[in-house]
């Protein structure tokens, strides 16, 4: 039984921030593992 790529992504669990564990809502930034808040904090270094 084949599962379409759409079904695959629909069944993925909510993405969470690698820094604080908060759910990331910005799906278009799928290449980022940090929320905006943590990204701002890491950019200081
Ligand atoms: Zn975060």
mmCIF file of the protein (N, C-alpha, C, O) and its ligand, coordinates in Angstrom:
data_MODEL
# 
_entry.id   MODEL 
# 
loop_
_entity.id 
_entity.type 
_entity.pdbx_number_of_molecules 
1 polymer     1 
2 non-polymer 1 
# 
_entity_poly.entity_id                      1 
_entity_poly.type                           'polypeptide(L)' 
_entity_poly.nstd_linkage                   no 
_entity_poly.nstd_monomer                   no 
_entity_poly.pdbx_seq_one_letter_code       
;(UNK)(UNK)(UNK)(UNK)(UNK)(UNK)(UNK)(UNK)(UNK)(UNK)(UNK)(UNK)(UNK)(UNK)(UNK)(UNK)
(UNK)(UNK)(UNK)(UNK)(UNK)(UNK)(UNK)(UNK)(UNK)(UNK)(UNK)(UNK)(UNK)(UNK)(UNK)(UNK)
(UNK)(UNK)(UNK)(UNK)(UNK)(UNK)(UNK)(UNK)(UNK)(UNK)(UNK)(UNK)(UNK)
;
_entity_poly.pdbx_seq_one_letter_code_can   XXXXXXXXXXXXXXXXXXXXXXXXXXXXXXXXXXXXXXXXXXXXX 
_entity_poly.pdbx_strand_id                 A 
# 
loop_
_entity_poly_seq.entity_id 
_entity_poly_seq.num 
_entity_poly_seq.mon_id 
_entity_poly_seq.hetero 
1 1  UNK n 
1 2  UNK n 
1 3  UNK n 
1 4  UNK n 
1 5  UNK n 
1 6  UNK n 
1 7  UNK n 
1 8  UNK n 
1 9  UNK n 
1 10 UNK n 
1 11 UNK n 
1 12 UNK n 
1 13 UNK n 
1 14 UNK n 
1 15 UNK n 
1 16 UNK n 
1 17 UNK n 
1 18 UNK n 
1 19 UNK n 
1 20 UNK n 
1 21 UNK n 
1 22 UNK n 
1 23 UNK n 
1 24 UNK n 
1 25 UNK n 
1 26 UNK n 
1 27 UNK n 
1 28 UNK n 
1 29 UNK n 
1 30 UNK n 
1 31 UNK n 
1 32 UNK n 
1 33 UNK n 
1 34 UNK n 
1 35 UNK n 
1 36 UNK n 
1 37 UNK n 
1 38 UNK n 
1 39 UNK n 
1 40 UNK n 
1 41 UNK n 
1 42 UNK n 
1 43 UNK n 
1 44 UNK n 
1 45 UNK n 
# 
loop_
_struct_asym.id 
_struct_asym.entity_id 
A 1 
B 2 
# 
loop_
_chem_comp.id 
_chem_comp.type 
_chem_comp.mon_nstd_flag 
UNK 'L-peptide linking' . 
ZN  non-polymer         . 
# 
_pdbx_entity_nonpoly.entity_id   2 
_pdbx_entity_nonpoly.name        ? 
_pdbx_entity_nonpoly.comp_id     ZN 
# 
_pdbx_nonpoly_scheme.asym_id         B 
_pdbx_nonpoly_scheme.entity_id       2 
_pdbx_nonpoly_scheme.mon_id          ZN 
_pdbx_nonpoly_scheme.ndb_seq_num     1 
_pdbx_nonpoly_scheme.pdb_seq_num     101 
_pdbx_nonpoly_scheme.auth_seq_num    101 
_pdbx_nonpoly_scheme.pdb_mon_id      ZN 
_pdbx_nonpoly_scheme.auth_mon_id     ZN 
_pdbx_nonpoly_scheme.pdb_strand_id   A 
_pdbx_nonpoly_scheme.pdb_ins_code    . 
# 
loop_
_atom_site.group_PDB 
_atom_site.id 
_atom_site.type_symbol 
_atom_site.label_atom_id 
_atom_site.label_alt_id 
_atom_site.label_comp_id 
_atom_site.label_asym_id 
_atom_site.label_entity_id 
_atom_site.label_seq_id 
_atom_site.pdbx_PDB_ins_code 
_atom_site.Cartn_x 
_atom_site.Cartn_y 
_atom_site.Cartn_z 
_atom_site.occupancy 
_atom_site.B_iso_or_equiv 
_atom_site.pdbx_formal_charge 
_atom_site.auth_seq_id 
_atom_site.auth_comp_id 
_atom_site.auth_asym_id 
_atom_site.auth_atom_id 
_atom_site.pdbx_PDB_model_num 
ATOM   1   N  N  . UNK A 1 1  ? 0.846  -1.197 0.000  1.00 0.00 ? 1   UNK A N  1 
ATOM   2   C  CA . UNK A 1 1  ? 0.000  0.000  0.000  1.00 0.00 ? 1   UNK A CA 1 
ATOM   3   C  C  . UNK A 1 1  ? 0.880  1.245  0.000  1.00 0.00 ? 1   UNK A C  1 
ATOM   4   O  O  . UNK A 1 1  ? 1.718  1.425  0.884  1.00 0.00 ? 1   UNK A O  1 
ATOM   5   N  N  . UNK A 1 2  ? 0.687  2.075  -0.970 1.00 0.00 ? 2   UNK A N  1 
ATOM   6   C  CA . UNK A 1 2  ? 1.507  3.284  -1.090 1.00 0.00 ? 2   UNK A CA 1 
ATOM   7   C  C  . UNK A 1 2  ? 0.927  4.433  -0.279 1.00 0.00 ? 2   UNK A C  1 
ATOM   8   O  O  . UNK A 1 2  ? -0.288 4.624  -0.211 1.00 0.00 ? 2   UNK A O  1 
ATOM   9   N  N  . UNK A 1 3  ? 1.835  5.197  0.337  1.00 0.00 ? 3   UNK A N  1 
ATOM   10  C  CA . UNK A 1 3  ? 1.426  6.382  1.077  1.00 0.00 ? 3   UNK A CA 1 
ATOM   11  C  C  . UNK A 1 3  ? 2.003  7.607  0.372  1.00 0.00 ? 3   UNK A C  1 
ATOM   12  O  O  . UNK A 1 3  ? 3.213  7.695  0.167  1.00 0.00 ? 3   UNK A O  1 
ATOM   13  N  N  . UNK A 1 4  ? 1.160  8.527  0.011  1.00 0.00 ? 4   UNK A N  1 
ATOM   14  C  CA . UNK A 1 4  ? 1.628  9.714  -0.701 1.00 0.00 ? 4   UNK A CA 1 
ATOM   15  C  C  . UNK A 1 4  ? 2.489  10.584 0.201  1.00 0.00 ? 4   UNK A C  1 
ATOM   16  O  O  . UNK A 1 4  ? 2.385  10.518 1.425  1.00 0.00 ? 4   UNK A O  1 
ATOM   17  N  N  . UNK A 1 5  ? 3.333  11.393 -0.407 1.00 0.00 ? 5   UNK A N  1 
ATOM   18  C  CA . UNK A 1 5  ? 4.219  12.277 0.354  1.00 0.00 ? 5   UNK A CA 1 
ATOM   19  C  C  . UNK A 1 5  ? 3.404  13.253 1.191  1.00 0.00 ? 5   UNK A C  1 
ATOM   20  O  O  . UNK A 1 5  ? 3.849  13.692 2.251  1.00 0.00 ? 5   UNK A O  1 
ATOM   21  N  N  . UNK A 1 6  ? 2.217  13.589 0.716  1.00 0.00 ? 6   UNK A N  1 
ATOM   22  C  CA . UNK A 1 6  ? 1.361  14.501 1.477  1.00 0.00 ? 6   UNK A CA 1 
ATOM   23  C  C  . UNK A 1 6  ? 0.904  13.839 2.771  1.00 0.00 ? 6   UNK A C  1 
ATOM   24  O  O  . UNK A 1 6  ? 0.918  14.453 3.837  1.00 0.00 ? 6   UNK A O  1 
ATOM   25  N  N  . UNK A 1 7  ? 0.504  12.587 2.661  1.00 0.00 ? 7   UNK A N  1 
ATOM   26  C  CA . UNK A 1 7  ? 0.080  11.848 3.846  1.00 0.00 ? 7   UNK A CA 1 
ATOM   27  C  C  . UNK A 1 7  ? 1.240  11.693 4.819  1.00 0.00 ? 7   UNK A C  1 
ATOM   28  O  O  . UNK A 1 7  ? 1.051  11.755 6.034  1.00 0.00 ? 7   UNK A O  1 
ATOM   29  N  N  . UNK A 1 8  ? 2.438  11.491 4.285  1.00 0.00 ? 8   UNK A N  1 
ATOM   30  C  CA . UNK A 1 8  ? 3.615  11.310 5.127  1.00 0.00 ? 8   UNK A CA 1 
ATOM   31  C  C  . UNK A 1 8  ? 3.846  12.538 5.989  1.00 0.00 ? 8   UNK A C  1 
ATOM   32  O  O  . UNK A 1 8  ? 4.024  12.417 7.201  1.00 0.00 ? 8   UNK A O  1 
ATOM   33  N  N  . UNK A 1 9  ? 3.846  13.718 5.385  1.00 0.00 ? 9   UNK A N  1 
ATOM   34  C  CA . UNK A 1 9  ? 4.114  14.942 6.144  1.00 0.00 ? 9   UNK A CA 1 
ATOM   35  C  C  . UNK A 1 9  ? 2.950  15.288 7.067  1.00 0.00 ? 9   UNK A C  1 
ATOM   36  O  O  . UNK A 1 9  ? 3.152  15.860 8.138  1.00 0.00 ? 9   UNK A O  1 
ATOM   37  N  N  . UNK A 1 10 ? 1.740  14.944 6.656  1.00 0.00 ? 10  UNK A N  1 
ATOM   38  C  CA . UNK A 1 10 ? 0.576  15.247 7.481  1.00 0.00 ? 10  UNK A CA 1 
ATOM   39  C  C  . UNK A 1 10 ? 0.639  14.459 8.792  1.00 0.00 ? 10  UNK A C  1 
ATOM   40  O  O  . UNK A 1 10 ? 0.142  14.912 9.823  1.00 0.00 ? 10  UNK A O  1 
ATOM   41  N  N  . UNK A 1 11 ? 1.253  13.280 8.737  1.00 0.00 ? 11  UNK A N  1 
ATOM   42  C  CA . UNK A 1 11 ? 1.301  12.432 9.916  1.00 0.00 ? 11  UNK A CA 1 
ATOM   43  C  C  . UNK A 1 11 ? 2.518  12.699 10.803 1.00 0.00 ? 11  UNK A C  1 
ATOM   44  O  O  . UNK A 1 11 ? 2.661  12.086 11.861 1.00 0.00 ? 11  UNK A O  1 
ATOM   45  N  N  . UNK A 1 12 ? 3.387  13.603 10.378 1.00 0.00 ? 12  UNK A N  1 
ATOM   46  C  CA . UNK A 1 12 ? 4.554  13.928 11.201 1.00 0.00 ? 12  UNK A CA 1 
ATOM   47  C  C  . UNK A 1 12 ? 4.117  14.636 12.479 1.00 0.00 ? 12  UNK A C  1 
ATOM   48  O  O  . UNK A 1 12 ? 3.162  15.412 12.460 1.00 0.00 ? 12  UNK A O  1 
ATOM   49  N  N  . UNK A 1 13 ? 4.804  14.376 13.585 1.00 0.00 ? 13  UNK A N  1 
ATOM   50  C  CA . UNK A 1 13 ? 4.493  15.080 14.825 1.00 0.00 ? 13  UNK A CA 1 
ATOM   51  C  C  . UNK A 1 13 ? 4.877  16.542 14.720 1.00 0.00 ? 13  UNK A C  1 
ATOM   52  O  O  . UNK A 1 13 ? 5.663  16.921 13.852 1.00 0.00 ? 13  UNK A O  1 
ATOM   53  N  N  . UNK A 1 14 ? 4.331  17.358 15.592 1.00 0.00 ? 14  UNK A N  1 
ATOM   54  C  CA . UNK A 1 14 ? 4.626  18.779 15.571 1.00 0.00 ? 14  UNK A CA 1 
ATOM   55  C  C  . UNK A 1 14 ? 6.111  19.007 15.786 1.00 0.00 ? 14  UNK A C  1 
ATOM   56  O  O  . UNK A 1 14 ? 6.730  18.376 16.642 1.00 0.00 ? 14  UNK A O  1 
ATOM   57  N  N  . UNK A 1 15 ? 6.679  19.917 14.999 1.00 0.00 ? 15  UNK A N  1 
ATOM   58  C  CA . UNK A 1 15 ? 8.102  20.227 15.124 1.00 0.00 ? 15  UNK A CA 1 
ATOM   59  C  C  . UNK A 1 15 ? 8.325  21.055 16.378 1.00 0.00 ? 15  UNK A C  1 
ATOM   60  O  O  . UNK A 1 15 ? 7.568  21.980 16.669 1.00 0.00 ? 15  UNK A O  1 
ATOM   61  N  N  . UNK A 1 16 ? 9.377  20.710 17.120 1.00 0.00 ? 16  UNK A N  1 
ATOM   62  C  CA . UNK A 1 16 ? 9.666  21.450 18.342 1.00 0.00 ? 16  UNK A CA 1 
ATOM   63  C  C  . UNK A 1 16 ? 11.037 22.093 18.269 1.00 0.00 ? 16  UNK A C  1 
ATOM   64  O  O  . UNK A 1 16 ? 11.931 21.610 17.574 1.00 0.00 ? 16  UNK A O  1 
ATOM   65  N  N  . UNK A 1 17 ? 11.189 23.184 18.994 1.00 0.00 ? 17  UNK A N  1 
ATOM   66  C  CA . UNK A 1 17 ? 12.449 23.921 19.020 1.00 0.00 ? 17  UNK A CA 1 
ATOM   67  C  C  . UNK A 1 17 ? 13.515 23.095 19.723 1.00 0.00 ? 17  UNK A C  1 
ATOM   68  O  O  . UNK A 1 17 ? 13.262 22.503 20.771 1.00 0.00 ? 17  UNK A O  1 
ATOM   69  N  N  . UNK A 1 18 ? 14.717 23.060 19.136 1.00 0.00 ? 18  UNK A N  1 
ATOM   70  C  CA . UNK A 1 18 ? 15.812 22.295 19.743 1.00 0.00 ? 18  UNK A CA 1 
ATOM   71  C  C  . UNK A 1 18 ? 16.374 23.016 20.957 1.00 0.00 ? 18  UNK A C  1 
ATOM   72  O  O  . UNK A 1 18 ? 17.098 22.423 21.757 1.00 0.00 ? 18  UNK A O  1 
ATOM   73  N  N  . UNK A 1 19 ? 16.041 24.297 21.094 1.00 0.00 ? 19  UNK A N  1 
ATOM   74  C  CA . UNK A 1 19 ? 16.575 25.069 22.198 1.00 0.00 ? 19  UNK A CA 1 
ATOM   75  C  C  . UNK A 1 19 ? 15.698 25.041 23.434 1.00 0.00 ? 19  UNK A C  1 
ATOM   76  O  O  . UNK A 1 19 ? 16.188 24.812 24.540 1.00 0.00 ? 19  UNK A O  1 
ATOM   77  N  N  . UNK A 1 20 ? 14.387 25.276 23.254 1.00 0.00 ? 20  UNK A N  1 
ATOM   78  C  CA . UNK A 1 20 ? 13.497 25.392 24.409 1.00 0.00 ? 20  UNK A CA 1 
ATOM   79  C  C  . UNK A 1 20 ? 12.395 24.338 24.388 1.00 0.00 ? 20  UNK A C  1 
ATOM   80  O  O  . UNK A 1 20 ? 11.650 24.213 25.360 1.00 0.00 ? 20  UNK A O  1 
ATOM   81  N  N  . UNK A 1 21 ? 12.277 23.583 23.309 1.00 0.00 ? 21  UNK A N  1 
ATOM   82  C  CA . UNK A 1 21 ? 11.283 22.525 23.252 1.00 0.00 ? 21  UNK A CA 1 
ATOM   83  C  C  . UNK A 1 21 ? 9.887  23.006 22.895 1.00 0.00 ? 21  UNK A C  1 
ATOM   84  O  O  . UNK A 1 21 ? 8.943  22.217 22.872 1.00 0.00 ? 21  UNK A O  1 
ATOM   85  N  N  . UNK A 1 22 ? 9.753  24.282 22.621 1.00 0.00 ? 22  UNK A N  1 
ATOM   86  C  CA . UNK A 1 22 ? 8.460  24.848 22.257 1.00 0.00 ? 22  UNK A CA 1 
ATOM   87  C  C  . UNK A 1 22 ? 8.085  24.452 20.831 1.00 0.00 ? 22  UNK A C  1 
ATOM   88  O  O  . UNK A 1 22 ? 8.951  24.329 19.965 1.00 0.00 ? 22  UNK A O  1 
ATOM   89  N  N  . UNK A 1 23 ? 6.795  24.254 20.595 1.00 0.00 ? 23  UNK A N  1 
ATOM   90  C  CA . UNK A 1 23 ? 6.354  23.890 19.253 1.00 0.00 ? 23  UNK A CA 1 
ATOM   91  C  C  . UNK A 1 23 ? 6.613  25.026 18.278 1.00 0.00 ? 23  UNK A C  1 
ATOM   92  O  O  . UNK A 1 23 ? 6.336  26.191 18.566 1.00 0.00 ? 23  UNK A O  1 
ATOM   93  N  N  . UNK A 1 24 ? 7.159  24.662 17.104 1.00 0.00 ? 24  UNK A N  1 
ATOM   94  C  CA . UNK A 1 24 ? 7.424  25.658 16.072 1.00 0.00 ? 24  UNK A CA 1 
ATOM   95  C  C  . UNK A 1 24 ? 6.264  25.670 15.088 1.00 0.00 ? 24  UNK A C  1 
ATOM   96  O  O  . UNK A 1 24 ? 5.941  24.642 14.493 1.00 0.00 ? 24  UNK A O  1 
ATOM   97  N  N  . UNK A 1 25 ? 5.644  26.811 14.916 1.00 0.00 ? 25  UNK A N  1 
ATOM   98  C  CA . UNK A 1 25 ? 4.463  26.908 14.049 1.00 0.00 ? 25  UNK A CA 1 
ATOM   99  C  C  . UNK A 1 25 ? 4.839  27.276 12.618 1.00 0.00 ? 25  UNK A C  1 
ATOM   100 O  O  . UNK A 1 25 ? 4.099  26.981 11.680 1.00 0.00 ? 25  UNK A O  1 
ATOM   101 N  N  . UNK A 1 26 ? 5.987  27.919 12.457 1.00 0.00 ? 26  UNK A N  1 
ATOM   102 C  CA . UNK A 1 26 ? 6.403  28.371 11.133 1.00 0.00 ? 26  UNK A CA 1 
ATOM   103 C  C  . UNK A 1 26 ? 6.849  27.201 10.277 1.00 0.00 ? 26  UNK A C  1 
ATOM   104 O  O  . UNK A 1 26 ? 8.038  26.881 10.244 1.00 0.00 ? 26  UNK A O  1 
ATOM   105 N  N  . UNK A 1 27 ? 5.930  26.562 9.592  1.00 0.00 ? 27  UNK A N  1 
ATOM   106 C  CA . UNK A 1 27 ? 6.246  25.371 8.814  1.00 0.00 ? 27  UNK A CA 1 
ATOM   107 C  C  . UNK A 1 27 ? 7.145  25.691 7.617  1.00 0.00 ? 27  UNK A C  1 
ATOM   108 O  O  . UNK A 1 27 ? 7.869  24.817 7.140  1.00 0.00 ? 27  UNK A O  1 
ATOM   109 N  N  . UNK A 1 28 ? 7.106  26.935 7.128  1.00 0.00 ? 28  UNK A N  1 
ATOM   110 C  CA . UNK A 1 28 ? 7.912  27.268 5.957  1.00 0.00 ? 28  UNK A CA 1 
ATOM   111 C  C  . UNK A 1 28 ? 9.398  27.321 6.304  1.00 0.00 ? 28  UNK A C  1 
ATOM   112 O  O  . UNK A 1 28 ? 10.248 27.305 5.414  1.00 0.00 ? 28  UNK A O  1 
ATOM   113 N  N  . UNK A 1 29 ? 9.708  27.383 7.602  1.00 0.00 ? 29  UNK A N  1 
ATOM   114 C  CA . UNK A 1 29 ? 11.110 27.377 8.022  1.00 0.00 ? 29  UNK A CA 1 
ATOM   115 C  C  . UNK A 1 29 ? 11.489 25.980 8.493  1.00 0.00 ? 29  UNK A C  1 
ATOM   116 O  O  . UNK A 1 29 ? 12.048 25.803 9.576  1.00 0.00 ? 29  UNK A O  1 
ATOM   117 N  N  . UNK A 1 30 ? 11.176 25.001 7.668  1.00 0.00 ? 30  UNK A N  1 
ATOM   118 C  CA . UNK A 1 30 ? 11.363 23.608 8.073  1.00 0.00 ? 30  UNK A CA 1 
ATOM   119 C  C  . UNK A 1 30 ? 12.832 23.248 8.195  1.00 0.00 ? 30  UNK A C  1 
ATOM   120 O  O  . UNK A 1 30 ? 13.160 22.199 8.750  1.00 0.00 ? 30  UNK A O  1 
ATOM   121 N  N  . UNK A 1 31 ? 13.724 24.089 7.692  1.00 0.00 ? 31  UNK A N  1 
ATOM   122 C  CA . UNK A 1 31 ? 15.158 23.793 7.767  1.00 0.00 ? 31  UNK A CA 1 
ATOM   123 C  C  . UNK A 1 31 ? 15.758 24.298 9.070  1.00 0.00 ? 31  UNK A C  1 
ATOM   124 O  O  . UNK A 1 31 ? 16.941 24.085 9.337  1.00 0.00 ? 31  UNK A O  1 
ATOM   125 N  N  . UNK A 1 32 ? 14.939 24.971 9.886  1.00 0.00 ? 32  UNK A N  1 
ATOM   126 C  CA . UNK A 1 32 ? 15.426 25.514 11.156 1.00 0.00 ? 32  UNK A CA 1 
ATOM   127 C  C  . UNK A 1 32 ? 14.855 24.713 12.315 1.00 0.00 ? 32  UNK A C  1 
ATOM   128 O  O  . UNK A 1 32 ? 13.661 24.418 12.344 1.00 0.00 ? 32  UNK A O  1 
ATOM   129 N  N  . UNK A 1 33 ? 15.710 24.362 13.268 1.00 0.00 ? 33  UNK A N  1 
ATOM   130 C  CA . UNK A 1 33 ? 15.255 23.588 14.421 1.00 0.00 ? 33  UNK A CA 1 
ATOM   131 C  C  . UNK A 1 33 ? 15.078 24.462 15.651 1.00 0.00 ? 33  UNK A C  1 
ATOM   132 O  O  . UNK A 1 33 ? 14.907 23.951 16.758 1.00 0.00 ? 33  UNK A O  1 
ATOM   133 N  N  . UNK A 1 34 ? 15.118 25.782 15.466 1.00 0.00 ? 34  UNK A N  1 
ATOM   134 C  CA . UNK A 1 34 ? 14.974 26.689 16.593 1.00 0.00 ? 34  UNK A CA 1 
ATOM   135 C  C  . UNK A 1 34 ? 13.824 27.653 16.350 1.00 0.00 ? 34  UNK A C  1 
ATOM   136 O  O  . UNK A 1 34 ? 13.563 28.038 15.211 1.00 0.00 ? 34  UNK A O  1 
ATOM   137 N  N  . UNK A 1 35 ? 13.132 28.045 17.426 1.00 0.00 ? 35  UNK A N  1 
ATOM   138 C  CA . UNK A 1 35 ? 12.099 29.057 17.299 1.00 0.00 ? 35  UNK A CA 1 
ATOM   139 C  C  . UNK A 1 35 ? 12.768 30.421 17.128 1.00 0.00 ? 35  UNK A C  1 
ATOM   140 O  O  . UNK A 1 35 ? 13.978 30.556 17.309 1.00 0.00 ? 35  UNK A O  1 
ATOM   141 N  N  . UNK A 1 36 ? 11.981 31.409 16.785 1.00 0.00 ? 36  UNK A N  1 
ATOM   142 C  CA . UNK A 1 36 ? 12.542 32.737 16.541 1.00 0.00 ? 36  UNK A CA 1 
ATOM   143 C  C  . UNK A 1 36 ? 13.267 33.273 17.764 1.00 0.00 ? 36  UNK A C  1 
ATOM   144 O  O  . UNK A 1 36 ? 14.298 33.935 17.646 1.00 0.00 ? 36  UNK A O  1 
ATOM   145 N  N  . UNK A 1 37 ? 12.723 32.981 18.934 1.00 0.00 ? 37  UNK A N  1 
ATOM   146 C  CA . UNK A 1 37 ? 13.334 33.482 20.164 1.00 0.00 ? 37  UNK A CA 1 
ATOM   147 C  C  . UNK A 1 37 ? 14.728 32.890 20.351 1.00 0.00 ? 37  UNK A C  1 
ATOM   148 O  O  . UNK A 1 37 ? 15.675 33.623 20.637 1.00 0.00 ? 37  UNK A O  1 
ATOM   149 N  N  . UNK A 1 38 ? 14.863 31.589 20.194 1.00 0.00 ? 38  UNK A N  1 
ATOM   150 C  CA . UNK A 1 38 ? 16.152 30.935 20.381 1.00 0.00 ? 38  UNK A CA 1 
ATOM   151 C  C  . UNK A 1 38 ? 17.134 31.328 19.268 1.00 0.00 ? 38  UNK A C  1 
ATOM   152 O  O  . UNK A 1 38 ? 18.335 31.438 19.512 1.00 0.00 ? 38  UNK A O  1 
ATOM   153 N  N  . UNK A 1 39 ? 16.628 31.536 18.060 1.00 0.00 ? 39  UNK A N  1 
ATOM   154 C  CA . UNK A 1 39 ? 17.508 31.979 16.966 1.00 0.00 ? 39  UNK A CA 1 
ATOM   155 C  C  . UNK A 1 39 ? 18.103 33.331 17.289 1.00 0.00 ? 39  UNK A C  1 
ATOM   156 O  O  . UNK A 1 39 ? 19.281 33.577 17.032 1.00 0.00 ? 39  UNK A O  1 
ATOM   157 N  N  . UNK A 1 40 ? 17.281 34.220 17.856 1.00 0.00 ? 40  UNK A N  1 
ATOM   158 C  CA . UNK A 1 40 ? 17.769 35.534 18.221 1.00 0.00 ? 40  UNK A CA 1 
ATOM   159 C  C  . UNK A 1 40 ? 18.833 35.439 19.303 1.00 0.00 ? 40  UNK A C  1 
ATOM   160 O  O  . UNK A 1 40 ? 19.799 36.203 19.301 1.00 0.00 ? 40  UNK A O  1 
ATOM   161 N  N  . UNK A 1 41 ? 18.656 34.500 20.229 1.00 0.00 ? 41  UNK A N  1 
ATOM   162 C  CA . UNK A 1 41 ? 19.618 34.330 21.312 1.00 0.00 ? 41  UNK A CA 1 
ATOM   163 C  C  . UNK A 1 41 ? 20.928 33.773 20.784 1.00 0.00 ? 41  UNK A C  1 
ATOM   164 O  O  . UNK A 1 41 ? 21.997 34.198 21.222 1.00 0.00 ? 41  UNK A O  1 
ATOM   165 N  N  . UNK A 1 42 ? 20.866 32.824 19.847 1.00 0.00 ? 42  UNK A N  1 
ATOM   166 C  CA . UNK A 1 42 ? 22.087 32.193 19.332 1.00 0.00 ? 42  UNK A CA 1 
ATOM   167 C  C  . UNK A 1 42 ? 22.849 33.169 18.443 1.00 0.00 ? 42  UNK A C  1 
ATOM   168 O  O  . UNK A 1 42 ? 24.071 33.074 18.323 1.00 0.00 ? 42  UNK A O  1 
ATOM   169 N  N  . UNK A 1 43 ? 22.142 34.102 17.823 1.00 0.00 ? 43  UNK A N  1 
ATOM   170 C  CA . UNK A 1 43 ? 22.812 35.040 16.917 1.00 0.00 ? 43  UNK A CA 1 
ATOM   171 C  C  . UNK A 1 43 ? 23.733 35.989 17.669 1.00 0.00 ? 43  UNK A C  1 
ATOM   172 O  O  . UNK A 1 43 ? 24.590 36.627 17.057 1.00 0.00 ? 43  UNK A O  1 
ATOM   173 N  N  . UNK A 1 44 ? 23.573 36.093 18.979 1.00 0.00 ? 44  UNK A N  1 
ATOM   174 C  CA . UNK A 1 44 ? 24.448 36.979 19.752 1.00 0.00 ? 44  UNK A CA 1 
ATOM   175 C  C  . UNK A 1 44 ? 25.880 36.481 19.758 1.00 0.00 ? 44  UNK A C  1 
ATOM   176 O  O  . UNK A 1 44 ? 26.816 37.280 19.793 1.00 0.00 ? 44  UNK A O  1 
ATOM   177 N  N  . UNK A 1 45 ? 26.060 35.173 19.723 1.00 0.00 ? 45  UNK A N  1 
ATOM   178 C  CA . UNK A 1 45 ? 27.418 34.638 19.782 1.00 0.00 ? 45  UNK A CA 1 
ATOM   179 C  C  . UNK A 1 45 ? 28.056 34.670 18.407 1.00 0.00 ? 45  UNK A C  1 
ATOM   180 O  O  . UNK A 1 45 ? 29.206 34.260 18.250 1.00 0.00 ? 45  UNK A O  1 
HETATM 181 ZN ZN . ZN  B 2 .  ? 13.150 27.996 21.259 1.00 0.00 ? 101 ZN  A ZN 1 
# 
